């Protein structure tokens, strides 16, 4: 098997050498978020995807006459951030455009949006804005006076534009919303739409887990990856229950919120801004002293904000890691997050953001 892997790698490198990649990025530190090869110095891109990751001499040797060369000059590269939960209130194309500009400046390449507006209005605003970001819009079914639930059915078409994906249902539920919770779980079990519950209290969370356990097969739920967003407490015994149903947890870091506990329980963790877009201040919060025993390392926080976000939307085969075959969604950072502390970490921005190998944000260098 090892010889096969080496041979496959040689074929990839040989193919790159024959035609030359479109871009080589070298002479820096690449945090790949790939457990098999977490660190590198350089990478090569052809088309939309990464084709090689390694040390600077090996990657530069792949370049052909037409290859664009980007010298990192010691800077750090990470996979593009995937903000897994952003609440959007006002829906206008101008507001969406402003959000997109802010996101790419922070190195965000994927955004998962929860909008209180009708899903058709949200889709229209994002189509008009035509962001370079990869955007997933989750509809939020709402009960109406006539008894018909708005946005209860999947949106069609689910991909109204190349970078826009409209799949999933989001609900904000508390202890008094037991009937809606059961309805949401029933809808999700009978469809392909992912289910996201933002729980307002421990009672609602426990009821949600119980509903998943008693409604159908655990194997079916594992394939569906039901999400719990903004988990506020972590009672004993939830670890095994969440693992059995294949749950994913998405958090906006705050004092007392379980982060390290979720990772220790081997449950996928993603980070999301919540009500106000954050970018690197989210990593600052997740790694700050206010988290106490739930604090993450910078590497854990970045992995949760990249590969964790991709996992939360079934995109981990394409996004969230810098490895051969993955989409070339990445950010070159203004400073080294692994050497930064406190407020320095929160002030980090992107100096070059690429989506699908194409620069979408580039700060001119002196």
C-alpha positions as CSV (number, residue, x, y, z in Angstrom):
1,X,0.0,0.0,0.0
2,X,2.8,2.4,0.9
3,X,4.5,1.7,-2.5
4,X,1.2,2.5,-4.2
5,X,0.8,5.8,-2.4
6,X,4.4,6.8,-3.3
7,X,3.8,5.8,-6.9
8,X,0.6,7.8,-7.1
9,X,2.4,10.8,-5.6
10,X,5.1,10.4,-8.2
11,X,2.5,10.3,-11.0
12,X,0.9,13.6,-9.7
13,X,4.2,15.3,-9.5
14,X,5.2,14.0,-12.9
15,X,2.0,15.3,-14.5
16,X,2.6,18.7,-12.9
17,X,6.1,18.8,-14.2
18,X,5.0,17.9,-17.7
19,X,2.5,20.7,-18.1
20,X,3.3,23.0,-15.2
21,X,0.7,24.1,-12.6
22,X,-1.2,27.4,-13.0
23,X,0.2,28.7,-9.7
24,X,2.9,27.8,-7.2
25,X,2.9,29.3,-3.7
26,X,6.1,28.8,-1.9
27,X,8.6,29.9,0.8
28,X,6.3,30.1,3.7
29,X,4.4,28.0,6.2
30,X,1.3,26.1,5.0
31,X,-1.1,24.9,7.7
32,X,-3.0,22.3,5.7
33,X,-5.6,21.1,8.4
34,X,-4.8,17.7,7.0
35,X,-3.8,15.3,9.8
36,X,-1.7,13.2,7.5
37,X,0.4,16.2,6.5
38,X,-0.4,19.1,8.8
39,X,2.5,21.4,7.7
40,X,4.3,22.2,4.4
41,X,6.2,25.1,2.9
42,X,4.5,25.3,-0.5
43,X,1.7,24.1,-2.7
44,X,0.8,24.0,-6.4
45,X,-2.6,24.7,-8.0
46,X,-4.0,23.7,-11.4
47,X,-7.5,24.9,-12.3
48,X,-9.6,25.0,-9.2
49,X,-7.7,22.4,-7.2
50,X,-4.5,21.8,-5.3
51,X,-2.3,19.3,-7.1
52,X,0.8,19.1,-4.9
53,X,1.8,20.1,-1.3
54,X,5.4,19.9,-0.1
55,X,8.6,21.7,0.5
56,X,9.7,24.8,-1.5
57,X,12.3,23.2,-3.8
58,X,10.0,20.3,-4.9
59,X,7.0,22.6,-5.6
60,X,9.0,25.3,-7.4
61,X,10.5,22.6,-9.6
62,X,7.1,21.9,-10.9
63,X,6.6,25.4,-12.3
64,X,6.5,25.9,-16.1
65,X,7.0,29.0,-18.2
66,X,3.4,30.2,-17.7
67,X,3.1,29.3,-14.0
68,X,2.3,32.2,-11.7
69,X,4.8,32.2,-8.8
70,X,3.8,33.6,-5.4
71,X,6.6,34.0,-2.9
72,X,5.1,34.0,0.5
73,X,8.2,35.6,2.0
74,X,7.7,33.6,5.2
75,X,3.9,34.2,5.5
76,X,1.4,31.6,6.7
77,X,-1.2,30.0,4.5
78,X,-4.3,28.3,5.8
79,X,-7.4,26.8,4.1
80,X,-10.1,29.3,3.5
81,X,-12.2,29.9,6.6
82,X,-15.7,28.4,6.5
83,X,-18.1,30.4,8.7
84,X,-20.6,27.7,9.6
85,X,-23.3,29.9,11.2
86,X,-24.0,33.5,10.2
87,X,-27.4,35.1,11.0
88,X,-28.5,37.6,8.4
89,X,-31.3,40.0,9.1
90,X,-31.7,42.7,6.5
91,X,-31.7,41.3,3.0
92,X,-30.5,43.6,0.2
93,X,-28.0,43.0,-2.6
94,X,-25.9,45.9,-1.3
95,X,-25.8,44.5,2.2
96,X,-24.8,41.1,0.9
97,X,-22.1,42.6,-1.2
98,X,-20.7,44.4,1.8
99,X,-20.7,41.2,3.8
100,X,-18.9,39.4,1.0
101,X,-16.2,42.1,0.8
102,X,-15.6,41.9,4.6
103,X,-15.5,38.1,4.5
104,X,-12.8,37.7,1.9
105,X,-10.7,40.3,3.6
106,X,-10.7,38.0,6.7
107,X,-9.9,34.9,4.6
108,X,-13.4,33.5,4.6
109,X,-14.1,31.5,1.4
110,X,-17.3,29.7,2.5
111,X,-20.3,31.1,4.4
112,X,-23.3,29.3,5.8
113,X,-26.2,31.7,6.1
114,X,-29.4,31.6,8.2
115,X,-31.8,34.2,7.1
116,X,-35.1,35.1,8.8
117,X,-36.4,36.4,5.5
118,X,-38.3,34.1,3.1
119,X,-35.7,31.9,1.4
120,X,-36.7,33.2,-2.1
121,X,-35.8,36.8,-1.0
122,X,-32.5,35.7,0.4
123,X,-31.6,33.7,-2.7
124,X,-32.5,36.7,-4.9
125,X,-30.3,39.1,-2.9
126,X,-27.3,36.7,-3.1
127,X,-27.8,36.1,-6.8
128,X,-27.9,39.8,-7.5
129,X,-24.8,40.4,-5.3
130,X,-22.9,37.5,-7.2
131,X,-20.3,37.0,-4.5
132,X,-17.1,35.1,-5.2
133,X,-17.7,33.2,-1.9
134,X,-19.2,29.7,-1.7
135,X,-22.5,30.3,0.0
136,X,-24.9,27.8,1.6
137,X,-28.3,29.3,2.5
138,X,-30.4,27.3,5.0
139,X,-34.1,28.1,5.0
140,X,-35.8,28.7,8.3
141,X,-39.4,27.4,8.2
142,X,-41.8,29.7,10.1
143,X,-45.4,29.1,11.2
144,X,-47.9,31.5,9.7
145,X,-51.3,32.6,10.9
146,X,-53.1,30.5,8.3
147,X,-51.5,27.4,9.6
148,X,-49.2,26.9,6.6
149,X,-45.5,26.8,7.4
150,X,-43.5,29.2,5.3
151,X,-40.4,27.6,3.6
152,X,-41.3,24.1,4.8
153,X,-40.4,22.6,1.4
154,X,-36.9,22.4,-0.1
155,X,-36.0,25.3,-2.4
156,X,-35.8,24.5,-6.1
157,X,-33.4,24.5,-7.8
158,X,-31.0,23.8,-4.9
159,X,-28.1,25.3,-6.8
160,X,-29.4,28.5,-8.3
161,X,-25.9,29.6,-9.3
162,X,-22.5,28.0,-9.4
163,X,-21.4,29.1,-5.9
164,X,-24.8,29.2,-4.3
165,X,-26.3,26.1,-2.6
166,X,-29.7,26.3,-0.9
167,X,-30.1,23.2,1.3
168,X,-30.9,22.6,4.9
169,X,-33.4,23.7,7.5
170,X,-32.6,25.8,10.5
171,X,-34.8,26.2,13.6
172,X,-34.3,28.2,16.8
173,X,-36.2,26.3,19.5
174,X,-36.6,26.4,23.3
175,X,-38.3,24.2,25.9
176,X,-41.8,25.4,24.9
177,X,-41.3,24.4,21.3
178,X,-41.6,20.6,21.6
179,X,-44.2,20.2,18.8
180,X,-42.1,22.2,16.3
181,X,-39.1,20.2,17.3
182,X,-40.8,16.9,16.6
183,X,-42.1,18.3,13.3
184,X,-38.5,19.4,12.3
185,X,-37.1,16.0,13.1
186,X,-39.8,14.3,11.1
187,X,-39.2,16.5,8.1
188,X,-35.5,15.9,8.2
189,X,-35.8,12.1,8.5
190,X,-38.0,12.0,5.4
191,X,-35.9,14.2,3.2
192,X,-32.3,14.9,2.1
193,X,-32.3,18.3,3.7
194,X,-29.8,18.7,6.6
195,X,-31.3,19.7,9.9
196,X,-29.9,22.4,12.2
197,X,-31.4,23.2,15.6
198,X,-30.2,26.2,17.5
199,X,-31.2,25.3,21.0
200,X,-32.1,28.0,23.5
201,X,-31.8,25.9,26.6
202,X,-30.8,22.5,28.0
203,X,-34.3,21.1,27.9
204,X,-34.7,21.7,24.2
205,X,-31.3,20.2,23.5
206,X,-32.1,17.1,25.4
207,X,-35.5,16.8,23.7
208,X,-33.8,17.2,20.3
209,X,-31.3,14.4,21.0
210,X,-34.1,12.2,22.3
211,X,-36.2,12.8,19.2
212,X,-33.2,11.8,17.0
213,X,-32.7,8.6,19.1
214,X,-36.3,7.5,18.9
215,X,-37.2,8.6,15.3
216,X,-35.7,6.0,13.0
217,X,-32.3,4.4,12.7
218,X,-29.1,5.8,14.1
219,X,-27.4,4.8,10.9
220,X,-29.7,6.9,8.9
221,X,-29.1,9.9,11.2
222,X,-25.3,9.4,10.9
223,X,-25.6,9.8,7.2
224,X,-27.7,13.0,7.7
225,X,-25.3,14.6,10.3
226,X,-27.9,16.5,12.3
227,X,-26.5,19.7,13.7
228,X,-26.7,21.4,17.1
229,X,-25.7,25.0,16.8
230,X,-24.7,27.2,19.8
231,X,-24.7,24.4,22.4
232,X,-24.7,26.2,25.8
233,X,-24.2,23.3,28.2
234,X,-22.5,19.9,28.2
235,X,-24.2,17.5,30.7
236,X,-22.6,14.1,31.4
237,X,-23.7,11.4,29.0
238,X,-24.3,13.6,26.0
239,X,-21.1,12.5,24.3
240,X,-22.1,9.0,23.6
241,X,-25.6,10.0,22.6
242,X,-24.4,12.6,20.1
243,X,-21.8,10.2,18.6
244,X,-24.6,7.5,18.1
245,X,-26.6,9.8,15.9
246,X,-23.7,11.4,14.1
247,X,-24.3,14.9,15.4
248,X,-22.1,17.9,14.5
249,X,-21.8,20.9,16.8
250,X,-21.3,24.4,15.6
251,X,-20.3,27.0,18.2
252,X,-19.7,30.7,18.5
253,X,-17.1,30.8,21.3
254,X,-18.3,32.3,24.6
255,X,-17.4,31.8,28.2
256,X,-18.7,28.4,29.3
257,X,-19.5,27.1,25.8
258,X,-18.1,23.6,25.3
259,X,-15.3,23.6,22.7
260,X,-12.5,21.4,24.0
261,X,-15.1,18.9,25.5
262,X,-16.6,18.4,22.1
263,X,-13.3,17.7,20.4
264,X,-12.3,15.4,23.3
265,X,-15.5,13.5,22.8
266,X,-14.6,12.9,19.1
267,X,-17.5,14.9,17.9
268,X,-17.0,17.2,14.8
269,X,-16.8,20.9,15.8
270,X,-17.2,23.9,13.6
271,X,-17.1,27.6,14.4
272,X,-19.6,30.2,13.3
273,X,-20.0,34.0,13.9
274,X,-23.6,33.9,14.9
275,X,-25.3,37.3,14.8
276,X,-22.3,39.5,13.8
277,X,-19.6,38.5,11.4
278,X,-16.3,38.0,13.2
279,X,-13.5,36.4,11.2
280,X,-10.2,36.0,13.1
281,X,-11.7,37.5,16.3
282,X,-13.6,34.2,16.5
283,X,-10.3,32.4,16.7
284,X,-9.1,34.9,19.3
285,X,-12.2,34.1,21.4
286,X,-11.8,30.3,21.0
287,X,-8.2,30.5,22.2
288,X,-8.6,33.2,24.9
289,X,-8.5,32.8,28.7
290,X,-12.2,33.4,29.0
291,X,-12.8,29.9,27.7
292,X,-11.2,28.4,30.8
293,X,-10.9,24.6,30.5
294,X,-12.8,24.7,27.2
295,X,-10.0,26.7,25.5
296,X,-8.6,25.5,22.1
297,X,-5.2,25.7,20.7
298,X,-4.8,28.0,17.7
299,X,-4.3,24.9,15.5
300,X,-7.5,23.4,16.8
301,X,-9.5,26.6,16.3
302,X,-8.3,27.1,12.8
303,X,-9.1,23.4,12.0
304,X,-12.6,23.9,13.4
305,X,-13.0,27.1,11.4
306,X,-11.9,25.4,8.2
307,X,-12.2,21.6,8.0
308,X,-14.9,21.6,10.8
309,X,-17.0,24.0,8.8
310,X,-16.7,21.9,5.7
311,X,-17.7,18.8,7.6
312,X,-20.8,20.5,9.0
313,X,-22.0,20.9,5.4
314,X,-20.8,17.6,3.9
315,X,-18.0,19.5,2.1
316,X,-14.9,17.9,3.7
317,X,-13.9,16.0,0.6
318,X,-13.5,19.3,-1.3
319,X,-13.0,22.1,1.2
320,X,-11.3,22.8,4.5
321,X,-7.9,21.2,3.9
322,X,-5.0,22.0,1.6
323,X,-4.1,18.6,0.0
324,X,-3.9,17.2,-3.5
325,X,-7.4,17.0,-5.0
326,X,-9.0,19.7,-2.7
327,X,-10.3,22.9,-3.9
328,X,-7.7,25.7,-3.9
329,X,-9.6,27.9,-1.3
330,X,-7.0,29.5,0.8
331,X,-5.9,32.6,2.7
332,X,-2.4,34.1,3.0
333,X,-2.4,35.8,6.4
334,X,-1.1,39.2,7.5
335,X,0.8,37.6,10.3
336,X,1.6,34.3,11.9
337,X,-1.4,33.2,14.0
338,X,0.7,30.5,15.7
339,X,3.0,33.2,17.1
340,X,0.3,35.8,17.8
341,X,-1.4,36.3,21.1
342,X,-4.5,38.0,22.4
343,X,-5.5,41.0,20.5
344,X,-2.8,40.4,17.9
345,X,-4.6,37.2,16.9
346,X,-7.9,39.1,16.5
347,X,-6.3,41.7,14.2
348,X,-5.1,39.2,11.6
349,X,-6.5,39.6,8.1
350,X,-5.9,38.1,4.8
351,X,-3.5,39.6,2.3
352,X,-4.4,37.2,-0.4
353,X,-7.6,35.1,-0.5
354,X,-8.1,32.6,-3.3
355,X,-11.3,30.7,-4.2
356,X,-10.9,27.8,-6.6
357,X,-7.4,29.0,-7.4
358,X,-8.5,32.5,-8.4
359,X,-7.5,35.6,-6.3
360,X,-10.7,37.3,-5.0
361,X,-8.9,39.6,-2.5
362,X,-5.3,40.8,-2.9
363,X,-3.6,43.5,-0.9
364,X,-0.9,45.2,-3.0
365,X,2.6,44.5,-1.7
366,X,5.1,47.3,-1.3
